[in-house]
Amino acid sequence: MKKLICAAGALLLSASLALTGCGSKSGSSSSGKTVAVQSVAMLTGQGNVGIEDRYTGIVTTQAKVNINKDSDKKVKELKVKVGDSVKKGDVLFTYDQDDLKMSIESAELEVEKLQNTIENTKKQIEQLQKEKKSAGKSEQLDYTIQIQEYETDNKENEYNLKAKKKSLEQLKSSLGDTSVKATIDGIVLSINNSQNSSSSDSLDSGSDSLSSSDSSDSSSSAYIVLMETGNYRVQGTVNEMNRQALLGMEGQPFIIRSRADETQTWEGTLDQIDTENPQKSTSSNDSLSDGNDGNSTTSTNYPFYISLKNSEGLMLGQHVYIEPDQGQDNEKTGIWLSSTFIAKNDDGTYYCWVANDKDQLEKRQVKVGQYDENLDEYEITDGLTTDDYVAIVDVSLKEGEPVTRYDEAYFASETGAESLAGSDSSVNEATGDSGLSDGNSLSGGDSLSGGDSLSGGDSLSGGDSLSGGDSLSGGDSLSGGDSLSDESALSDGNSLNSAGGLDSNQ
């Protein structure tokens, strides 16, 4: 995925106008259409228009640890309360050993009783065997029956003795250390008092928990939940509609930005998208440019986590912005243009389609320098200034064609906010500098140009995509699942002007 560059909405708008044309103006061609050209200052971010992929997040702990209680034991003393800070090795609670000691004593008595019974039975069997030898034939059968009965009783007692000895060993092994200790440095997030109704502590029954937006584990079956301190991470949420934008980005760099001071940032990497624990939502406000049309609908959000390289200056519970690191904080000097505005001649030289002072299109040679693979941008070292206006490259363009200029003034104007193409339908509640961002979307019936409409509810910003068969302009269609805000891609990864645009591999 690529970062939405400055004036992305304006770029997409002019792309559609370049393909379908604008309303006729004086000096227009016989077709009555003009070529859309955009301000270089706006495209390069040296104007005031700009949007970027951004999510809201909150600073949370790196881990939580569940401390479980032995269900066969009672807690004698609870040493901590919710909100307490603990160090690794601190005693959290102790078990009541009085009942255990009584159980051990009782088991020892039962073992001793069984042992005595077995010994006495053996003596009785020996005595009966002696008597049997001197008894008459008529008494032999009675002695035999009595001996067998005693032997059967002894076998049963010996089995019970083994079982009781094993139980006694288990009880004695449980006697050990009566203290349960913290395994990490942290804060006591919750205590499940319902597991210890006889506790000497005066806490009410039920589950006490620390008030926190990240205390989802406080209702777990654990007796105590510890929240690790010192190592923070950032939790964000992504909606099911734009989750695709983050897939495959695990391990990629992200920027955490302070909401109070956007110049204050932290570095991190995407650790995971937790698809196993979805969260229901009645809105889709997890992304600041997700293309929502404002309707309140039930959808699913998924938490994702950013591991921080350094958390110095962050506070637990602090609200922040989360952005994929696409080099937006790396200031560039000079003019950098998307490859869709640059074409290559057969001799290896480059050119752009530029508006001249007569509002006509001219083919101008330019010199390129470095290439930014992340943003698919070329440095223009000669041939353009920020005062120029350029068109997206297309093989159908010709010198002398009339142009329509699009810049910040256009998008700030009432006309720019209300219309996309002459008398065609307008964007619903179009606001903002670019006219396409900040949650505005094209809905059923709204069109970019004569008759060629976007499907109902599809959006031009924030990862929402146009469905298969919905056309941007005559014959140029977007395939299902391809996103205009993800590399401005048409089907199979082709650029908006695949016929004439500069491919990044050239």
Beta strands, then each sheet from edge to edge (+ up, - down):
strand 1: 35-39
strand 2: 55-61
strand 3: 64-67
strand 4: 75-78
strand 5: 85-86
strand 6: 91-95
strand 7: 179-181
strand 8: 186-192
strand 9: 207-209
strand 10: 224-228
strand 11: 232-239
strand 12: 253-258
strand 13: 265-273
strand 14: 279-281
strand 15: 299-308
strand 16: 319-324
strand 17: 335-338
strand 18: 343-344
strand 19: 350-355
strand 20: 361-372
strand 21: 377-382
strand 22: 389-391
strand 23: 403-406
strand 24: 447-449
strand 25: 452-453
strand 26: 471-473
strand 27: 476-477
sheet 1: 17+ 21- 20+ 19- 22+ 1- 23-
sheet 2: 14+ 15- 11+ 2- 16+ 12- 13+
sheet 3: 3+ 10- 8+ 5-
sheet 4: 3+ 10- 8+ 9-
sheet 5: 4+ 6- 7+
sheet 6: 17+ 21- 20+ 19- 18+
sheet 7: 24+ 25-
sheet 8: 26+ 27-
end
